[in-house]
């Protein structure tokens, strides 16, 4: 995969970096670790400017972040209520928990989004809860730009320093990504187990606390 990324960055420069990071955000299997570290190598070789690379990568990723946020906000959590009430056990949440999460997100959502942008694997997904729970666009942008810029600067800086040995980056980020996936899976299994006695239709009654 890295060969065509190298060619695109060599041919398109900053535009290629931004485009690749946009794709990475919309389609997470394209790794930002490879994109930004290769761009950092190009900056280290004098082909590109380091801060230009960071700006391009951040801009491209933010376009993808905004796309997911707007799509999730247009959908809205209320439209998912029938699904959550019907399949709450397998989604490992009840509608009451969603309402509590909404209240929590209104207070702590900025930090949640900022931290999420710095974590491999989940960084492209945090736009969805932010949009569904209608986080203010200003707060979303502030936290996302800050976290995304930090992530792209870190990866580009590693590529800048390591040069052609940029693949060493994966020795650190790869295990971290796998660990996060394992934690998410174990957390999901635990939640399913603790929700095993929840009837699939037990939440079909109206939420009187919202009246």
C-alpha positions in Angstrom: 0.0 0.0 0.0 2.8 2.4 0.8 4.2 2.4 -2.8 1.1 4.2 -4.3 1.0 6.6 -1.3 4.6 7.5 -2.0 3.9 8.1 -5.6 0.8 10.2 -5.0 2.6 12.4 -2.5 5.6 12.8 -4.8 3.3 13.7 -7.7 0.7 15.9 -5.9 2.6 17.2 -2.9 0.5 18.9 -0.2 -2.7 18.3 -2.2 -1.9 14.5 -2.2 -1.3 14.6 1.6 -4.6 16.3 2.2 -6.5 14.0 -0.1 -5.0 10.9 1.5 -5.8 12.1 5.0 -9.4 12.8 3.9 -9.7 9.3 2.6 -8.2 7.9 5.8 -10.8 9.7 7.9 -13.7 8.6 5.7 -12.3 5.1 5.2 -10.2 4.2 8.3 -8.4 1.1 6.9 -6.1 3.6 5.0 -3.6 4.2 7.8 -2.7 7.8 8.7 0.5 6.4 10.2 1.8 5.5 6.8 0.5 8.7 5.1 1.9 11.2 7.5 5.2 9.4 8.1 5.9 9.2 4.4 5.0 12.9 4.1 7.4 13.5 7.0 10.1 11.7 5.1 9.5 13.9 2.1 9.8 17.0 4.3 13.0 15.6 5.8 14.4 15.3 2.3 13.6 18.9 1.5 10.9 18.0 -1.0 8.1 19.4 1.2 7.9 21.8 4.1 7.3 20.1 7.5 4.6 22.6 8.6 3.0 22.6 5.2 2.7 18.8 5.5 1.1 19.1 9.0 -1.3 21.8 7.7 -2.3 19.7 4.6 -2.8 16.5 6.7 -4.8 18.3 9.3 -7.0 20.0 6.7 -7.7 16.8 4.8 -8.5 14.9 8.0 -10.7 17.7 9.3 -12.8 17.7 6.1 -13.5 14.0 6.7 -14.2 14.7 10.4 -16.7 17.4 9.5 -18.4 15.1 6.9 -19.0 12.4 9.6 -20.1 15.0 12.1 -22.7 16.5 9.8 -24.0 13.1 8.7 -24.4 12.0 12.3 -26.0 15.3 13.3 -28.5 15.1 10.4 -29.4 11.6 11.6 -29.7 12.5 15.2 -29.9 10.2 18.2 -33.7 10.4 18.4 -34.1 8.5 15.1 -32.1 5.7 16.6 -34.4 5.4 19.6 -36.6 2.6 18.2 -33.5 0.6 17.3 -31.9 1.1 20.8 -35.2 0.2 22.5 -35.5 -3.0 20.4 -31.9 -4.1 20.3 -30.5 -2.5 23.4 -29.0 -5.7 24.7 -26.8 -6.3 21.7 -26.0 -2.6 21.4 -25.1 -2.8 25.1 -27.1 0.3 26.0 -30.6 1.3 27.1 -32.4 4.5 26.2 -31.9 5.8 29.7 -28.2 5.3 29.4 -28.2 7.2 26.1 -29.9 10.1 27.9 -27.3 10.0 30.6 -24.5 9.9 28.0 -26.1 12.9 26.3 -25.9 14.9 29.6 -22.3 13.7 30.2 -21.3 14.7 26.7 -22.6 18.2 27.1 -20.1 18.7 29.9 -17.2 16.6 28.8 -17.5 16.2 25.1 -14.7 18.6 24.2 -12.1 16.6 26.1 -13.6 13.3 24.7 -13.2 14.5 21.1 -9.7 15.9 21.7 -8.5 12.7 23.3 -10.2 10.5 20.7 -8.3 12.3 17.9 -5.0 11.2 19.5 -5.9 7.5 19.7 -5.2 5.2 16.8 -8.2 3.1 15.6 -10.9 5.2 17.2 -9.7 8.7 16.1 -11.8 8.6 12.9 -15.0 7.5 14.7 -15.4 10.1 17.4 -17.2 12.5 15.0 -20.2 10.1 15.1 -21.2 10.4 18.8 -20.4 14.2 18.6 -22.8 14.6 15.8 -25.5 12.2 17.1 -25.5 14.0 20.4 -25.5 17.4 18.7 -22.3 18.8 20.2 -21.9 22.4 19.2 -20.0 22.8 16.0 -17.6 25.3 17.6 -16.6 23.0 20.4 -16.3 20.1 17.9 -14.0 22.1 15.6 -11.8 23.3 18.5 -11.3 19.9 20.0 -10.9 18.2 16.6 -8.4 20.6 15.1 -6.3 20.6 18.2 -6.2 16.8 18.5 -5.9 16.2 14.7 -3.0 18.7 14.4 -1.2 17.0 17.3 -1.6 13.6 15.7 -0.4 14.6 12.2 2.5 16.6 13.7 3.6 13.6 15.7 3.5 11.2 12.8 5.1 13.7 10.3 7.8 14.5 12.9 8.6 10.8 13.3 8.9 10.4 9.6 11.0 13.5 9.4 13.4 12.1 12.0 13.5 8.5 11.0 13.7 9.1 7.2 13.5 5.9 5.2 13.2 3.9 8.4 9.7 5.3 8.9 8.3 1.8 9.0 9.7 1.6 12.6 6.8 3.8 13.6 4.4 0.8 13.2 6.4 -1.1 15.8 5.0 1.3 18.4 1.6 2.3 16.9 0.7 -1.1 15.6 0.7 -2.8 19.1 -1.2 0.2 20.5 -3.9 -0.1 17.8 -4.2 -3.8 18.5 -4.4 -3.2 22.2 -7.2 -0.7 21.7 -9.1 -3.2 19.5 -8.8 -5.8 22.2 -10.0 -3.4 24.9 -13.0 -2.5 22.8 -13.8 -6.1 22.1 -13.5 -7.1 25.7 -15.5 -4.1 26.8 -18.3 -5.0 24.3 -18.4 -8.7 25.5 -18.6 -7.5 29.1 -21.4 -5.1 28.3 -23.4 -7.8 26.4 -22.9 -10.1 29.4 -24.1 -7.5 31.9 -27.1 -6.7 29.7 -28.0 -10.4 29.1 -31.2 -10.2 31.2 -32.5 -7.1 29.4 -35.5 -8.2 27.3 -35.1 -6.9 23.7 -38.4 -5.0 23.9 -38.3 -4.0 27.6 -37.7 -0.4 26.7 -40.7 -0.1 24.5 -42.5 1.9 27.2 -42.2 5.7 27.0 -39.5 7.4 28.9 -41.6 9.3 31.5 -38.6 11.2 32.8 -38.5 13.1 29.5 -42.1 14.4 29.9 
